[in-house]
């Protein structure tokens, strides 16, 4: 079976926070790509530093291929951008920076990282001849500790994900209500206010007037169609905090697909604001303690908080292009994700476990991998899976 392999690396950065309703990339923070102006496309973001593995660039202007009349530039050791070719390889480990020039227009800078570390093998396919996969829906919960209405969305989701529904959904919490919670991935909210629940980049659900049964009905609707793809993943964790992840996507239906990977944290502690004028908010019916400790408010402990979103391609979080995958065939992308360990040894001045007891708890980290496809310029999530930061996930067949 022929497998196409792609590579991507991402580094955690603190960005300015966008709130729902602000200007976003074309498609609204996950629905489409931004092809306005000069754009430098790429087929991988990580290459092996062996002198032969290479990245290939593609030049676009306003969505049109302009390879024949555009120039790719690389930043040299003196900090200047100089012309280079449409492909790049190297035998030296490090980060390399590129941009596109087309007439008087230039693109945003693209980072390509060359690594020498071992890349984990793909997880063995338990049923190579099968293409019937479990279909899960992808919840993007836009929230924050200072959002007084957000606990009601959390409560609704928690109630809906009972009676086996938790296995039908992969939940990711995007904590960008405001800038008081630094260190989380900044994924623009496509809605008009918080809390906002975005489902499969296709629809949303309002906690006001909603119900657990209503949300369960929507989940059933989203996963009732046959999954177009299956997803497997394998990880390799290094002691300096870098995780190399190989994600494989197997097509049940021939199509063009993109893949993204988000690193999430459980048990993140931050006191949660409540809007007190909603019946039941503070009467004890919601706060039953956390992990058996009645002194802890369960809504002060947050889960599935997205720390790294390795999915930004051409202005939006649609994931990275795997190209056309024929039914029954597989394509792969390699990700390199850095964990903020909170130690000066690795150059960090703050860390993800600030304010929490017990030190670093890597076991609270896990991944969500998701696949999108597009109709025109709009993208929809076709399937999603979840797995531990140091674990693996085989194709989940029905």
N, C-alpha and C positions, 0 to 999 in steps of 0.2 A: 504493500500500500504506500503510495507516494505521500509524503508529508512535507508541507511547506513550513519553514520555520522563520519567525520574525523575532525581533528583540526590542525591548523598551527599558529604560532606566528612569527613575524619578527620585528627586530629593525633596525632603520636607522643607517647605518654606512658608513663612507667615505672610499672607497677602491681605490687602485691604478688603474689608468685608462688604459684600453686596447684599442688600436686603431685597426682599421680594418687591418687584415693581420697578427696580432700577434698570438702567440700560444694560442689556446682556448681549452675548454673541447671537448671531443669526440662529433662529430656532429656539432660543430661550433656555440656555444652560443645559443642553442635553438633547435637544430635539433636532438639531441640524448643524451643519458645518458652515463656517464663515469663509467664503471664497472671494470676498471683496478685496480688490487691490492685488498686490504681489503676495503670493503664498508659496512657501517652500515645502513640498511634499516629501515624504521619506518612507522607505519600506522597513526600517528598523531603527531603533534608538540606541541599541547596545550591539557592539560587535566584539568578537573575540580578538584580543591583541596578538594575532598570529601572523599578520602581514597579508593574509589571503581573504579572510572574511571581510565583507564590504557592505556598506550602505549605498543605496542608489537613490538619488534625488530626482524629483520631478518639479518643473517650474510651471506655475499657474499665474495667470493674471485675469481677474474677474471671472474665474471659473474656466478659462480656456487654457489649454496646454500651450506654453510658449517656450518649450525646451530649445528650439532652434535659435531664439533671439534673446535669451536671458543668460545671465552669468551667475554661477554660485561662487561665493566668497568664503574663505576660511580665516579665522583669527590666528595670526602667527604669534611667535614667542614674544615679539615686541609690542603686541597688543593692537596691531593694525590688521584690517581685513584685506586680504589679497585674493586675486582670482584663483580658482581651483577647478577641478573637473566635476562631472555629474556623479561620480562615484568616489568613495573614500575608504581606505583601509590603512592600518598601521600596526606596527609591532610594539608600540609603546602604550602602556596603561595610562589612562587619563581621560579628561573631558575635553571635547573639541567643539568649537562654536562656528556655526555657519549662518549665512543669510543669502538671500536672493536679490539680485539687482535686475530690474527690467526697465529699460529706458531711464527715467528719473525716479522710479519707484523702488522701494526696498521692502523686504518682508521682515517679520519678526525673526529674532535669532532662534535657531534650533540647536539643541545640545545633543551631541552624540558621545556616548561613553564607551571606551574600550576597556574590557576587563580580561583578566587572566584566570579568574576563578572557575571552579568546576560548575557546570550547569547540570542540574538533576536530569535524569532520564525521564522520558514520558512514562506515565503509569500504564501498565499493561492493560490492553483492552480485553475485558473478560468475555465479550461476545462480538468478535470482529464482524460477523455477518449481519448484525442486528442494527436497526436505526430507529427503534421506538423508545424514546427517552421520557423519563419523568419530567413534567413541565412545572416549573415554579415561577411565581410572579415576583417582581422586584419592587419593594417598597422603599421610597426615598422620603424620609420624615424630616422636614425642615423645622428646626427647633432651637432652643437655647434656655439656659437657666434663668435668664431675666424675662422670659416670655411667660406672662401670667396665665395665658390660656393653654399653653403647651401641655401641661399635665393631663388635660382632658383628652387630647389626642393620644397620648401615651396610654391612658387608661382604656380608651376605646380599642386600640390595637391589642393591648394585653388581653382584653376580654375576647376579642375576635379570634386570637391565635390559641384557642383552646380546642379540645375535642379533635386533635389531629391536624388542625389547620396550620399549626406552626411548621409542619413539614411541607406545606404548599407555598411558603413565602420565605424570601430572604429579605431581612430588614436592614436598612442602613440609615443611621441618623446623622444628618448634616447640621452641625452646631455652629451656625453663623447668624444667629438672631441679631447680635451686635458684636462689638470688638472686645468684650470683656473675657471671652474664652479663646485666648490665642492658642495656636498650635494645632488647629483642626483644618482639614481640607476645606477650601473655599469653593463650593459648588453653587453657582447662582441659582436662586430660587425662581422657578418659572411662574409662580402664582402671584397673588396680589396682597398677601399678608400671612402672618404666622398664627397658629401652626398650619403647615401645608403638607399634605400627603400626596406625593406624586407616584403614580403606579405605572411601571413599565414604560415611562416616558410617553404614555398614551392617554392617561386619564387621571383623575384626582378624586379624593373623597373628603367631604367636609364633616368634621366632628360635631358641629352644631346641627342638630337634627338627625345625625346619623345614629346608627345602632350596631351592636356587634353582629346581629343577624344580617343586617344590610351589608356590612363590610364582608362578611363571609360569603354572601351571595355574589358580590363583585369578585372575590377571590375565585370562587367556583367558575365564574364566567371567564376570567382571564386564563385559567389553566385547563379549561375544557377542550381547547383546540390542541391537536397534536403538536408536540414540540418540534420546531424546525431544526434544532441543533441539540447536541449533548455536549457537556463540558467536563473535562478531567483536568487535574492539576497535581503538580508535585513540587515540593519546596526543599531548599537547602539553606539553613540558617547559619550565619557566621558570628563569632563572638564579638566582633566589633559592631554588630547590629544590622548588617546587611543581609537581606533575604533574596535569594535567587529563586524565581518561580517560573516553571514551564507550564503554560496553559495550552491544552489541546482542545480544539473544537471540531466535532464530527457532525457532518451535515446529514440530516434526514431528508431535506429538500435542497436541491441545488440553488445556490444564491450567493450574493455578495454579503459578507459579514464582517463586523468589527468586534473587537474584544477589549474589555476593560477590567481592571483589577483594583479593588479598594481594600486598604488595610484598616481594620476597625478595632476599637478597644471597648471592653466591658468594664463594669465597676468603676467608671470614672466618677469621682465625687465632686459635686458642686451644689450648694444649697439652691433649691428650686423655688422660684417665685410662684405664688398662687393668686388667682383672682378670687377674692373671698365671697363675692356676691352670688356665686353659683351654688345652688343647694347641694349639700354633700361634700363640699370642697374640703372642709376642715373638721368634719364631725366624727372623724375616726373610722368611717367606713372604707376609706381608701387607704389610710396609713395603717397597715397591719404589721409594721416593722420590716426590717430587711435582714434576710439570712438568719432568722430566728432571734434577732436582737430588737426588742420592742422599743428601744430608745432611738433607733434609727428610722428616719423617714425614707421609705423605699423610693420616693420620687426625687431624693437627693443623690441617688446612685443611678448613673446613666449608662446605657449599654449600646453596643453597635455604633459607637461614635467614630466617624470616619476621620482617621488621621492622615492618610495618604490616598489621594485619588489618582491612580495611574491610568488615565483615560482621556486626557485632553488632546484632541486632534483637530487642527484647523479651527480653533476657536470655541470648541464645545466638547462636553464629556460624552462623546459618542463611542469612545474606544478606538483602537487602532486597526487599520485595514488589513484584513486577511486575504482580500481578493475574493474571487469566485471559488467556492468549494463545491465540487460535484457531490451529489448524493452518495453516501457511503464512504466518502473520502475525508481526510483529516488535515487541518492546518494548525500551526502552532505559533505562539508568540512567547518570547522570553522577557520577563520583567526582572529588574533589580530594584528593590525597595529598601530604603534606609530607615531603621528604627532609631528614634531619639532616646538613647539610653540615659541621658541626663548626667553624663560624666565628662569632666574636662579632658580626660584622656582622649576622647573622640571629638573634641572641639565643640561640645554643647554647653551653652550657658543656662539653659532652662531644660525642663524635661517633662515628659507626658505624665509622670507620676507625682507631680508637685502636689503637696497637701495631703497625700495619702500615706497611710501607715503600712508597714510591712515591706518597704523597699520596692524594687522593681519586680513587677509581676508579669513576666512575658506570657504566662498562660492566659492572660486576659486579652491577648491579641489573636485575631482571626481574620480571614480574608473573605471577601465576596468577589467572585468572578462572574461577569455577565457578558452576554453577546447581543449586539444590536444588528438590525438590518434596516434598509431605507427604501422609501418610496419617494422618488424625486430627491428633495433635500431634507426630508423629515425622517427621523430615526425612531425605531421602537425596540424595546428590549424583548428578545425572543426566548431567553432562558437565563437562569442564574443558579449558582451553587455557592455553598459556604464550606470552609475548611480551616483548620488550625494553622497558625503561623509557621509551624514546623511539621505539618502533616501532609497528607495527600488525599486526593479525591478521585475515584475511578468514575468512568461513565456510569450514570445511574439509569439503568434500563427499566422499562415497565415490565 
